[in-house]
């Protein structure tokens, strides 16, 4: 099979199975092809070393990487036409000490959107998040592992924002993961000098009502987000942290003061996508389970830190309010109700 045809079939197969990433890794004298499914790598195929190297070179060419450069890590993006339509892909390469390249392909899903109420285990947290999004200005932060649906949550939250007045929404992402014609979507391009901070600075001059920032990565972006919230904009952004409390520590590490957070922060949302437990299969619901629809096989578990709990956390550094519904508490509740398996309960607890 030609490498171009193999690539299309590989992407289509991964899409159909609900995989978030494809890993092509050198292992000895061969390459192994894995699909990432619900935080687990499943072996799909093994290729001869020459076939694996040819596939890596083609994928680098497809994503506008330097095919001749094999020492430095590289990243890129591309679109590919599949039976399901146009598919956006992100690529990342790393070379091992034997000068063998590995590549990871991130599949950016363009499936239709679902209401937040339809994709969660508990409604109370969704209602809290919707209430926080009604504020005219402030900072609403989302955190969670890669592939936990943070971008989807932010987009859908604004789509469901019940307002009769037309609002200008600007998104800043690297790259744009979800196409939304009602939003003004800007994309980071580091090679052209278009960084998150540069786009954010220009977007604030564009007088938006709502800003969605794909990821706060550095000190400049963090401070620009705070400035935007202080000047009357509603800003939704994601940041990497282990839990809601870790988000506050991460902001302070990026040079944001506790006083600035007290003035701007509306709430912190931590989320994870967890596989449902299928009572008929008596196991976690995977892509082959026919007892759930595709959009029902996983759902989001949220923890929301806001209001009095957030205020106490910022003032004392500890959760002292009794009304906090922690992630681990809700995880145990989901297991007790039979929504998730005992295996998932043990696996996804936050230490």
TAHU-V821405 format. One record per backbone hydrogen bond with DSSP energy under -1.0 kcal/mol. CO is the residue of the C=O (numbers start at 1). NH is the residue of the N-H. If there is no record, write none. Layout:
co: (CO:CO)
nh: (NH:NH)
//
This chain:
co: (2:3:4:5:6:7:8:9:10:11:12:13:14:15:20:21:22:23:24:25:30:31:32:33:33:34:35:36:37:40:42:45:47:48:49:50:51:52:53:54:55:56:57:58:59:60:61:74:76:78:80:82:85:87:88:89:90:91:92:94:96:100:102:103:104:105:106:115:119:123:124:125:126:127:128:129:131:132:138:139:139:140:141:142:143:145:149:150:151:152:153:154:155:156:161:168:168:169:170:171:172:173:180:184:186:189:190:193:194:195:196:197:198:199:200:204:209:210:211:212:213:218:219:220:221:222:223:224:225:226:227:228:233:234:235:236:237:238:243:244:245:246:247:248:249:250:251:252:257:258:259:260:261:264:267:268:269:270:272:274:276:278:278:283:286:293:297:299:300:301:303:305:307:308:309:310:311:312:313:326:327:328:329:330:331:332:333:334:335:339:341:342:343:344)
nh: (6:7:8:9:10:11:12:13:14:15:16:17:19:18:107:36:105:34:103:32:27:47:25:44:45:23:42:20:40:37:35:33:31:52:53:54:55:56:57:58:59:60:61:62:63:65:64:93:91:89:87:85:82:80:108:78:106:76:104:102:99:96:94:24:92:22:90:118:300:127:128:129:130:131:132:133:134:135:235:266:267:237:269:239:271:148:153:154:155:156:157:158:159:160:163:209:210:184:212:186:214:188:183:171:173:194:193:195:189:199:200:201:202:203:204:207:234:170:236:172:238:222:223:224:225:226:227:228:229:230:231:233:138:211:140:213:142:216:247:248:249:250:251:252:253:254:256:255:261:262:263:264:265:139:141:305:143:303:301:299:285:282:283:278:289:296:276:274:121:272:270:268:311:312:313:314:315:316:317:330:331:332:333:334:335:336:337:339:338:277:345:346:347:348)
//
